[in-house]
Amino acid sequence: MKFAVKAWSNCKARTGCLQLGNCPTAIDTPALLLSTCKGLPNFISPDLLPSLPSPDSHLLQFSPLHFLEGPSLKTISSIGGLQHLLGLHEYVFAAVARDSVQCLPECNASNKFGASFETTCGRRLIKPVEYVELISSMRPDIWASLADEVPSWVSDKRNKTSVDRTVRWLDECINLNSTGGAIFGAIVGGNDMEERQRCALEVVKRNVSGYWIGGFGLGESIDERPALLDAVTDVLPEELPRMICGLGLPEEILQGIAAGVDLFDSAYIYHLTLGGFALTFPLNGIAEKRPDTHLNDDASDRTKINLRATLYRKDTSPILEGCNCYACLNHTKAYINHLLNVHEMLAQILLEIHNTHHYLGFFRSIREAIKAGKFQQYHQKFVEGRRNHLALPAAAINS
């Protein structure tokens, strides 16, 4: 793995260049890791992946826990790992033992020998040796060490214990590692800035290729998050990449980038798609199309639209004017509305293509702002614009 920081923007926000695995083109950061189930996006088949912007869409995150049932580890290993199993030889895979769709951390774990996870096989205790065996069979390009993540409301004693366990498990993972993949040391600490900094300082002492920041999206408020993020990134070396889980909303992504995070794993797109929503917030070069109607059917909040709504039953326009994704170029709101209402899976396929394309465009516009030295202005303008858009429907309903 090769990583280099290319530009800064008057704060800790930075752009970089990441070269990994068999991906023929370097990937610019900040970047989004597409959330997957067993290595593939939930609704996009391998033949449709090339319709997404390249190489931005070549980062795929998966949970090794999804492979506790299905092909045996020996079978996956004999095939040559996950990339060969799926036939995605030019894609980069990042393994994180956190279910990105249903994250149910063990809040009261008492077993110090392994991490407890909710899996398709029920709740399972995964020891470092078993976890490294999973990793060795699947051969990801990046993998995060086991972490004892805790929500924000746990006691100080439990939080300290989670840090001690996470550091100990990192040592075990490093000692057992024989994959050659880039190991990212897990950093936890809940809502305690001192514990987060202590964990980060311990991980920095280890021989790792990057850092995975966990424990976010588990109860902390959006206002206290910047200080927690800074407590970690302030002590991390600049030359290694940082990856984070638990930040999905655009405002949260911008918070992470402002703190110097490079890679983001998010199930936000999946949840939007499952609910029938399409992203429409404005990007550079894409104008937002707003319905000329009151929003009394919850069809839109000015940042996304609900394509299940009757408002779009006869709407023959694309999801978003000016968008050049496969769904917008070939289909209409009316057609997707019909597919959703008859429970046809093609609706989710088209929506995930659009939402992924749009969110990758969001990351691209952020990188452009950083390179231009205008990230802080972009961040402020984006958040204020989103706040105003979200306030409009409430004002319309109350009037």
Secondary structure, DSSP 8 states (H G I E B T S, - for coil): -EEEEEEE-SSS-EEEEEE-TT-SS-EEESEEEEE-BTTB-SS--TTTGGGS-TTGGGEEEE-GGGGSSSS-HHHHHHHTSHHHHHT-TT-EEEE-SS-SSS----TT---TTSEEEEETTEEEEE-HHHHHHHHHHH--SEEE-------TTS-HHHHHHHHHHHHHHHHHHHHH--S-SEEEEEE--TT-HHHHHHHHHHHHTS--SEEEE---SSS--TTTHHHHHHHHHTTS-TTS-EEEES--SHHHHHHHHHTT--EEEE-HHHHHHHTTEEE---BTTB-----SS--TT--B-SSEEETTSGGGTT--S-SSTT--SHHHHH--HHHHHHHHHTT-THHHHHHHHHHHHHHHHHHHHHHHHHHTT-HHHHHHHHHHHHHHHHHHHHHHHH-
